[in-house]
Amino acid sequence: MSDYEASKGQEMRHLKEALSQYGREWLQIPGVHGVGIGYKEVQGELTEQVALVVRVDKKNPREMIDRRELIPPELLLYAESAAEEVRIVTDVQERRRPVSYPCIADGDLENHVRPIPGGYSIGEHLGSGGTLGGWVWDNVTEQVVLLSNNHVLGSTAGSDVTQPSESDGGLWPAHHFADVVRTGALDATIAAPANGDDISSSIAGIGPAVFEIAEAALGMQVEKSGQTTEHTLGTVTLVNYVSNHYGSTNDFEVWTDTPGTRFAWYGDSGSLIVERTHPEEQTWKRVVGLLWGGDPDDENAYAHQIGDVFADLNLTTICAGVFEAILDDTFSEFAGPRAPSRLIITPLSRLSATRRFYHGIGRDFEKQLMQTQRGRDIVRAMHTNRVAIVNMLRSRDGLRAFAAAMGPMIKGAITTDDVLDRRITKKDIKRFDRLLKVVDRIQPELRRSFQFAEELAHDAGGKTIRRMLADR
């Protein structure tokens, strides 16, 4: 980390301490409707100066304000992280209070489409509607679900969801395609598709999703696709925003990169905001937020941090969920014996007893692999190629080849140790070679990344998997 990056990181820590200390107090002042960390504004233009930002309905001259309600131009704060007093710049900005963006009919993304990528119009039956953000994995029900806002889909489990929304011409029951699963404390709701063929692991105009998430940071360049304003570009201008929208205390604001055009508007609620460029140049982009509203007369938008939404609803990325589910399924099919019900503590009532017993074994394997350098190389390759791996496993030939290679390796296993301590035979190596041939045909780009794994396997005859991973 450079000295500049370290300095900016320390500055953000100090600002977060100041926000924690003063934010709630200032929100009690009449006319104040939000506090966060953002860029200071001078004569209507944003500067590069980062400040503690206070949003008010109307900015009055200082002499007209009760001194008990004055926001000082700067604070002297004793920062715990620095063990010294630091100077914190503040900035009072006049803004309209943000509103939710439910549906109005406009744009090409209001059309009926199957399968359904993120960005398209959806809505609750008899509701107004908004945007399908994207498809994610529900850790509770162990299935792929769509993610949007509570104010788009409601919170009643089992409610019908149509695509497009009925406000955009959707017909019920002809266009019914999903059912609400649950909502959380934030403005977010998930729904399960009635037909798995309707799932599209992409966002219109953006690309593959949702394969990775990140935190929206000040100055980050982002984009989104929503059913009204469609594909738009913007920059994060405010973070750690205490908006109290559905009780949120950690929202962020995006401002358009194209003056004179909106980043979002009515109907774009539920859109996923993504980082414009992956820092490691992957083919997918990291999702950072769930858009819920903005100022309809301005060019901004507000969103929940996606990490907060995932934690609130117990979600994960589609790649992580699908891959772990496939490992769980493989174990439940080949390992045995069946688990006694008294050992089942995970409340996954929709799964069989065997699946519940092996639930989460994929995560356990990853933890074991991370204990050796070779294991870490394998995990890194899997994460780097997560999209191609999931696409390979979603094909019938790929899944059959994977199960054929893995099945004998895990037969009779109960724990990850049972698998790691099993000796690799010549037949195992032949089955692995057959799997690689299928990979070459279905996802040839994987071969180069897993070349080292092939070399390891051919040198592993007679060794345990644990020993193979430990050898240098």
PLY file of the C-alpha trace (Angstrom):
ply
format ascii 1.0
element vertex 472
property float x
property float y
property float z
element edge 471
property int vertex1
property int vertex2
end_header
0.00 0.00 0.00
1.35 3.42 -0.97
1.72 6.31 1.51
-1.12 8.10 -0.32
-3.47 5.10 0.02
-2.55 4.73 3.70
-3.26 8.43 4.28
-6.66 8.24 2.53
-7.54 5.14 4.51
-6.72 6.91 7.78
-8.77 9.93 6.69
-11.80 7.69 6.08
-11.39 6.06 9.50
-11.40 9.50 11.15
-14.49 10.56 9.20
-16.30 7.36 10.20
-15.48 8.06 13.85
-16.88 11.58 13.50
-20.01 10.25 11.77
-20.53 7.73 14.55
-20.14 10.45 17.18
-22.22 13.25 15.62
-24.47 11.68 12.96
-27.41 10.65 15.12
-27.32 13.93 17.04
-27.42 16.04 13.89
-30.28 13.97 12.44
-32.44 15.26 15.31
-32.07 18.86 14.05
-35.24 20.00 12.21
-34.66 20.02 8.46
-31.72 17.60 8.51
-32.57 14.37 6.62
-29.23 12.62 6.09
-25.59 12.49 7.16
-22.71 10.71 5.41
-19.16 10.95 4.06
-18.74 12.61 0.68
-17.22 15.39 -1.38
-17.43 19.01 -0.20
-19.49 21.28 -2.45
-18.33 24.80 -3.41
-20.64 27.09 -5.42
-22.71 24.10 -6.53
-19.75 22.02 -7.73
-18.26 19.01 -5.99
-14.59 19.32 -5.06
-12.00 16.64 -4.21
-12.15 17.58 -0.51
-13.71 14.73 1.49
-15.97 15.93 4.28
-18.64 14.96 6.77
-21.72 15.85 4.69
-25.02 16.97 6.22
-28.08 17.02 3.92
-30.79 19.60 4.73
-34.14 20.60 3.23
-33.08 24.26 3.04
-29.69 25.87 3.64
-30.24 29.08 5.62
-27.75 31.86 6.45
-25.88 31.11 9.70
-27.32 34.20 11.43
-30.84 32.79 10.98
-30.07 29.47 12.67
-30.38 28.76 16.39
-26.81 28.36 17.65
-27.79 24.99 19.20
-28.60 23.75 15.68
-25.52 25.11 13.89
-23.26 22.62 12.11
-19.68 23.89 12.62
-17.55 24.25 9.44
-15.01 21.90 11.01
-14.64 19.69 14.06
-11.72 18.91 16.32
-12.16 15.22 17.06
-10.14 12.99 19.33
-9.68 10.03 17.01
-9.31 6.70 18.81
-7.58 5.20 15.73
-4.85 7.88 15.84
-4.86 8.58 19.61
-4.78 12.31 18.85
-6.99 15.25 17.86
-7.75 15.50 14.14
-9.48 18.15 12.04
-12.72 17.08 10.33
-14.21 19.25 7.57
-18.01 19.43 7.39
-20.29 20.50 4.56
-24.00 21.37 4.73
-25.71 20.63 1.40
-29.24 21.55 0.38
-30.96 18.53 -1.20
-34.50 17.25 -1.60
-35.32 14.20 0.47
-34.84 11.02 -1.59
-37.92 9.05 -2.64
-38.43 5.47 -3.79
-38.53 4.76 -7.52
-41.50 2.45 -8.21
-42.53 1.76 -11.77
-43.69 4.01 -14.59
-43.84 2.64 -18.12
-40.83 3.71 -20.20
-37.87 2.13 -22.02
-37.13 -1.09 -23.90
-36.39 -3.07 -20.71
-40.10 -3.08 -19.90
-40.65 -5.75 -22.58
-41.53 -9.39 -22.00
-38.37 -11.54 -22.23
-37.38 -15.14 -21.45
-34.94 -16.01 -19.95
-34.86 -12.86 -17.82
-31.59 -10.95 -17.23
-31.17 -8.33 -14.54
-32.37 -4.87 -15.56
-35.84 -5.85 -16.85
-39.26 -4.82 -15.59
-40.94 -6.95 -12.92
-43.67 -6.37 -10.36
-45.88 -7.89 -7.71
-49.36 -8.88 -8.91
-51.61 -5.80 -8.50
-48.54 -3.73 -7.49
-46.66 -0.96 -9.30
-43.39 -2.76 -10.09
-39.76 -1.86 -10.76
-36.60 -3.67 -11.88
-35.24 -7.20 -11.45
-31.73 -6.53 -10.14
-30.21 -9.94 -10.79
-30.18 -13.59 -9.80
-28.44 -14.67 -6.57
-28.27 -17.72 -4.31
-30.47 -18.08 -1.22
-28.56 -19.89 1.55
-31.78 -20.56 3.46
-33.83 -22.35 0.79
-30.81 -23.53 -1.28
-31.97 -22.17 -4.63
-31.42 -19.43 -7.19
-33.66 -16.41 -6.51
-34.15 -12.94 -7.98
-33.33 -9.82 -5.98
-35.25 -6.54 -6.05
-36.73 -4.03 -3.58
-39.38 -4.56 -0.94
-41.31 -1.58 -2.31
-41.26 -3.27 -5.75
-42.30 -6.81 -4.76
-43.82 -6.37 -1.30
-43.11 -8.64 1.65
-45.85 -11.27 1.52
-44.39 -14.74 1.03
-46.00 -16.53 -1.91
-47.12 -13.37 -3.72
-47.08 -13.69 -7.51
-44.43 -11.80 -9.48
-44.94 -10.98 -13.16
-42.48 -10.05 -15.95
-43.01 -7.43 -17.16
-44.84 -5.70 -14.33
-48.54 -5.13 -14.83
-47.78 -1.38 -14.95
-45.67 -2.13 -18.05
-48.33 -4.26 -19.73
-47.67 -7.58 -18.04
-50.63 -9.94 -17.79
-51.58 -12.09 -14.81
-51.50 -15.07 -14.73
-49.97 -15.36 -18.23
-46.76 -13.53 -17.26
-46.47 -14.89 -13.72
-42.93 -16.29 -13.41
-41.88 -16.15 -9.72
-43.16 -16.10 -6.15
-41.96 -13.94 -3.26
-39.83 -15.89 -0.76
-39.11 -13.33 1.95
-37.94 -9.82 2.79
-35.59 -8.50 5.46
-35.00 -5.33 7.46
-33.72 -3.39 4.44
-35.61 -2.44 1.27
-34.93 -5.81 -0.36
-37.04 -8.83 -1.33
-36.21 -12.13 -3.02
-38.47 -14.32 -5.16
-38.07 -17.87 -6.51
-38.65 -18.63 -10.20
-41.43 -21.03 -11.15
-39.29 -22.30 -14.04
-35.49 -22.60 -13.81
-35.22 -21.95 -17.56
-36.24 -18.33 -16.91
-32.96 -17.62 -15.09
-30.33 -15.61 -16.96
-27.00 -15.12 -15.16
-26.37 -11.66 -16.62
-27.49 -8.04 -16.40
-28.72 -6.41 -19.62
-26.05 -4.14 -21.09
-23.49 -5.06 -18.42
-22.65 -8.76 -18.65
-22.28 -11.80 -16.36
-23.76 -11.47 -12.86
-23.97 -12.02 -9.91
-20.60 -13.72 -9.46
-18.83 -11.41 -6.99
-19.69 -8.52 -4.68
-17.68 -5.61 -3.27
-18.17 -2.51 -1.15
-19.04 0.76 -2.88
-16.26 3.26 -2.13
-16.06 7.02 -2.51
-15.00 7.90 -6.07
-15.76 4.42 -7.47
-16.95 4.44 -11.09
-20.13 2.39 -11.41
-22.96 1.51 -13.79
-26.45 0.05 -13.67
-29.25 -1.20 -15.91
-32.82 -0.37 -14.96
-36.07 -0.72 -16.85
-36.65 3.06 -17.24
-33.31 4.82 -17.78
-31.65 1.55 -18.88
-27.81 1.47 -18.94
-26.27 4.49 -17.18
-22.82 5.41 -15.81
-22.00 7.24 -12.58
-19.59 7.86 -9.72
-20.06 7.19 -5.99
-20.16 10.61 -4.29
-21.37 9.76 -0.77
-20.92 6.70 1.48
-21.89 5.62 5.01
-25.07 7.61 4.44
-27.56 7.52 7.31
-30.80 7.83 5.36
-33.14 5.84 7.62
-34.73 4.41 4.48
-36.04 1.13 5.94
-33.75 1.89 8.89
-30.57 1.89 6.77
-27.50 3.60 8.22
-24.97 2.63 5.53
-26.30 3.70 2.12
-24.40 5.39 -0.70
-25.16 7.94 -3.40
-24.25 7.82 -7.10
-24.12 10.88 -9.37
-24.40 10.60 -13.13
-21.27 10.91 -15.28
-23.30 12.49 -18.09
-24.56 15.96 -17.05
-28.13 16.55 -18.10
-29.14 12.89 -17.84
-30.41 10.94 -14.85
-28.52 8.01 -13.36
-31.91 6.53 -12.33
-35.59 7.42 -12.20
-39.02 5.98 -11.46
-39.08 2.29 -12.39
-35.35 1.72 -11.77
-35.88 0.62 -8.15
-34.35 -2.82 -7.65
-31.48 -2.30 -10.12
-28.08 -3.64 -9.12
-25.21 -1.14 -9.21
-21.90 -2.66 -10.33
-18.29 -1.53 -10.36
-17.46 -0.49 -13.92
-14.12 -2.33 -14.16
-13.04 -5.44 -12.29
-9.74 -4.67 -10.48
-8.34 -8.04 -11.59
-9.66 -7.72 -15.16
-12.14 -10.59 -14.85
-14.91 -11.06 -17.42
-17.59 -10.25 -14.85
-18.08 -7.08 -12.79
-18.47 -6.84 -9.02
-21.91 -5.87 -7.70
-21.77 -3.12 -5.06
-25.33 -1.96 -4.38
-29.12 -2.34 -4.61
-30.70 0.87 -5.90
-33.84 2.05 -4.12
-34.46 5.71 -5.07
-33.17 9.24 -5.49
-34.19 12.86 -6.07
-36.55 12.77 -9.09
-35.52 16.33 -10.08
-31.81 15.54 -9.89
-29.26 13.23 -11.52
-28.45 11.02 -8.53
-29.54 7.73 -6.98
-29.32 6.06 -3.58
-28.59 2.42 -2.83
-28.00 -0.08 -0.03
-24.52 -1.60 0.12
-24.93 -5.07 -1.43
-22.96 -6.67 1.41
-25.58 -5.37 3.86
-28.38 -6.80 1.69
-26.66 -10.20 1.43
-26.14 -10.32 5.21
-29.72 -9.21 5.89
-31.28 -11.90 3.67
-28.57 -14.59 4.02
-27.62 -14.60 0.34
-24.47 -15.40 -1.59
-23.34 -15.12 -5.19
-24.83 -17.47 -7.75
-21.41 -19.05 -8.37
-20.67 -19.79 -4.74
-24.16 -21.13 -4.13
-24.40 -23.32 -7.23
-20.91 -24.78 -6.77
-21.46 -25.58 -3.09
-24.86 -27.10 -3.86
-23.31 -29.32 -6.53
-20.68 -30.53 -4.04
-23.39 -31.13 -1.43
-25.43 -33.07 -4.01
-22.40 -35.10 -5.08
-21.65 -36.10 -1.49
-25.25 -36.94 -0.71
-25.40 -39.11 -3.85
-22.13 -41.01 -3.47
-20.87 -40.77 0.12
-23.30 -42.22 2.66
-24.29 -43.74 4.94
-27.39 -41.64 5.48
-27.16 -39.22 8.37
-29.37 -39.90 11.41
-31.94 -37.14 11.78
-30.80 -36.29 15.31
-27.56 -34.90 13.84
-29.34 -32.50 11.50
-29.16 -29.02 13.00
-29.42 -26.84 9.85
-33.05 -25.73 9.35
-33.24 -26.52 5.63
-36.59 -28.25 5.59
-36.74 -28.44 1.82
-33.65 -30.66 1.58
-33.48 -34.42 2.01
-31.94 -35.80 5.21
-28.74 -36.72 3.36
-28.43 -33.29 1.71
-28.92 -31.58 5.06
-26.20 -33.74 6.58
-23.69 -32.72 3.90
-24.87 -29.10 3.64
-21.86 -26.73 3.57
-19.22 -29.37 2.89
-17.96 -27.31 -0.07
-17.02 -24.48 2.30
-15.35 -26.99 4.64
-13.22 -28.31 1.77
-12.10 -24.83 0.84
-10.95 -24.19 4.42
-8.94 -27.42 4.36
-7.36 -26.62 0.98
-6.29 -23.18 2.18
-3.91 -24.78 4.69
-1.30 -25.62 1.99
0.25 -23.60 -0.84
-0.91 -26.07 -3.50
-4.37 -26.02 -2.00
-4.41 -22.22 -2.07
-3.39 -22.33 -5.76
-6.36 -24.59 -6.48
-8.78 -22.34 -4.57
-7.41 -19.26 -6.34
-7.85 -20.91 -9.74
-11.42 -21.88 -8.86
-12.30 -18.34 -7.79
-10.64 -16.79 -10.84
-12.59 -19.10 -13.16
-15.83 -19.25 -11.19
-18.03 -18.26 -14.14
-16.59 -20.88 -16.52
-16.73 -23.58 -13.82
-20.39 -22.95 -13.03
-21.26 -22.84 -16.74
-19.45 -26.16 -17.21
-21.28 -27.75 -14.28
-24.64 -26.42 -15.47
-24.26 -28.47 -18.66
-25.43 -32.09 -18.36
-22.22 -33.56 -19.80
-20.07 -31.42 -17.53
-22.04 -32.34 -14.43
-22.00 -36.06 -15.30
-18.23 -36.01 -15.91
-17.66 -34.17 -12.64
-19.83 -36.61 -10.68
-18.13 -39.62 -12.32
-14.69 -38.28 -11.35
-15.69 -37.26 -7.81
-18.02 -40.14 -6.92
-15.43 -42.88 -6.30
-13.19 -40.38 -4.47
-15.83 -39.67 -1.83
-17.63 -43.02 -1.60
-18.29 -43.82 2.05
-16.90 -40.49 3.28
-18.50 -38.65 6.19
-16.01 -35.80 6.72
-13.57 -33.84 4.58
-10.74 -35.69 6.35
-12.08 -38.98 4.99
-11.62 -37.66 1.46
-8.24 -36.00 2.02
-6.81 -39.20 3.50
-7.95 -41.42 0.60
-5.21 -42.78 -1.71
-5.39 -41.84 -5.38
-5.44 -44.78 -7.79
-4.68 -45.11 -11.51
-8.44 -45.40 -12.13
-8.95 -42.08 -10.36
-6.40 -40.44 -12.67
-8.13 -41.90 -15.76
-11.48 -40.54 -14.59
-9.87 -37.13 -14.04
-8.47 -37.23 -17.59
-11.97 -37.96 -18.95
-13.27 -34.96 -17.02
-10.58 -32.74 -18.58
-11.60 -33.89 -22.07
-15.17 -32.77 -21.37
-13.82 -29.46 -20.00
-11.81 -28.97 -23.21
-14.99 -29.35 -25.24
-17.39 -27.32 -23.08
-15.15 -24.66 -21.49
-11.72 -24.83 -23.19
-10.54 -21.65 -21.46
-10.37 -23.62 -18.20
-7.61 -25.98 -19.39
-4.77 -23.46 -19.11
-5.76 -22.37 -15.62
-5.95 -25.96 -14.39
-2.85 -27.26 -16.17
-1.02 -27.44 -12.84
-3.86 -29.55 -11.36
-3.48 -32.05 -14.21
0.25 -32.27 -13.55
-0.39 -32.79 -9.83
-2.88 -35.58 -10.51
-0.53 -37.49 -12.81
2.14 -37.40 -10.09
-0.26 -38.46 -7.33
-0.61 -42.22 -7.88
-0.51 -44.07 -4.56
-0.48 -40.85 -2.50
-3.27 -39.48 -0.36
-4.84 -36.22 -1.48
-3.51 -34.60 1.68
0.05 -35.75 0.89
-0.25 -34.64 -2.73
-1.25 -31.14 -1.58
1.54 -30.94 0.98
4.38 -32.05 -1.36
6.44 -29.28 -2.92
0 1
1 2
2 3
3 4
4 5
5 6
6 7
7 8
8 9
9 10
10 11
11 12
12 13
13 14
14 15
15 16
16 17
17 18
18 19
19 20
20 21
21 22
22 23
23 24
24 25
25 26
26 27
27 28
28 29
29 30
30 31
31 32
32 33
33 34
34 35
35 36
36 37
37 38
38 39
39 40
40 41
41 42
42 43
43 44
44 45
45 46
46 47
47 48
48 49
49 50
50 51
51 52
52 53
53 54
54 55
55 56
56 57
57 58
58 59
59 60
60 61
61 62
62 63
63 64
64 65
65 66
66 67
67 68
68 69
69 70
70 71
71 72
72 73
73 74
74 75
75 76
76 77
77 78
78 79
79 80
80 81
81 82
82 83
83 84
84 85
85 86
86 87
87 88
88 89
89 90
90 91
91 92
92 93
93 94
94 95
95 96
96 97
97 98
98 99
99 100
100 101
101 102
102 103
103 104
104 105
105 106
106 107
107 108
108 109
109 110
110 111
111 112
112 113
113 114
114 115
115 116
116 117
117 118
118 119
119 120
120 121
121 122
122 123
123 124
124 125
125 126
126 127
127 128
128 129
129 130
130 131
131 132
132 133
133 134
134 135
135 136
136 137
137 138
138 139
139 140
140 141
141 142
142 143
143 144
144 145
145 146
146 147
147 148
148 149
149 150
150 151
151 152
152 153
153 154
154 155
155 156
156 157
157 158
158 159
159 160
160 161
161 162
162 163
163 164
164 165
165 166
166 167
167 168
168 169
169 170
170 171
171 172
172 173
173 174
174 175
175 176
176 177
177 178
178 179
179 180
180 181
181 182
182 183
183 184
184 185
185 186
186 187
187 188
188 189
189 190
190 191
191 192
192 193
193 194
194 195
195 196
196 197
197 198
198 199
199 200
200 201
201 202
202 203
203 204
204 205
205 206
206 207
207 208
208 209
209 210
210 211
211 212
212 213
213 214
214 215
215 216
216 217
217 218
218 219
219 220
220 221
221 222
222 223
223 224
224 225
225 226
226 227
227 228
228 229
229 230
230 231
231 232
232 233
233 234
234 235
235 236
236 237
237 238
238 239
239 240
240 241
241 242
242 243
243 244
244 245
245 246
246 247
247 248
248 249
249 250
250 251
251 252
252 253
253 254
254 255
255 256
256 257
257 258
258 259
259 260
260 261
261 262
262 263
263 264
264 265
265 266
266 267
267 268
268 269
269 270
270 271
271 272
272 273
273 274
274 275
275 276
276 277
277 278
278 279
279 280
280 281
281 282
282 283
283 284
284 285
285 286
286 287
287 288
288 289
289 290
290 291
291 292
292 293
293 294
294 295
295 296
296 297
297 298
298 299
299 300
300 301
301 302
302 303
303 304
304 305
305 306
306 307
307 308
308 309
309 310
310 311
311 312
312 313
313 314
314 315
315 316
316 317
317 318
318 319
319 320
320 321
321 322
322 323
323 324
324 325
325 326
326 327
327 328
328 329
329 330
330 331
331 332
332 333
333 334
334 335
335 336
336 337
337 338
338 339
339 340
340 341
341 342
342 343
343 344
344 345
345 346
346 347
347 348
348 349
349 350
350 351
351 352
352 353
353 354
354 355
355 356
356 357
357 358
358 359
359 360
360 361
361 362
362 363
363 364
364 365
365 366
366 367
367 368
368 369
369 370
370 371
371 372
372 373
373 374
374 375
375 376
376 377
377 378
378 379
379 380
380 381
381 382
382 383
383 384
384 385
385 386
386 387
387 388
388 389
389 390
390 391
391 392
392 393
393 394
394 395
395 396
396 397
397 398
398 399
399 400
400 401
401 402
402 403
403 404
404 405
405 406
406 407
407 408
408 409
409 410
410 411
411 412
412 413
413 414
414 415
415 416
416 417
417 418
418 419
419 420
420 421
421 422
422 423
423 424
424 425
425 426
426 427
427 428
428 429
429 430
430 431
431 432
432 433
433 434
434 435
435 436
436 437
437 438
438 439
439 440
440 441
441 442
442 443
443 444
444 445
445 446
446 447
447 448
448 449
449 450
450 451
451 452
452 453
453 454
454 455
455 456
456 457
457 458
458 459
459 460
460 461
461 462
462 463
463 464
464 465
465 466
466 467
467 468
468 469
469 470
470 471
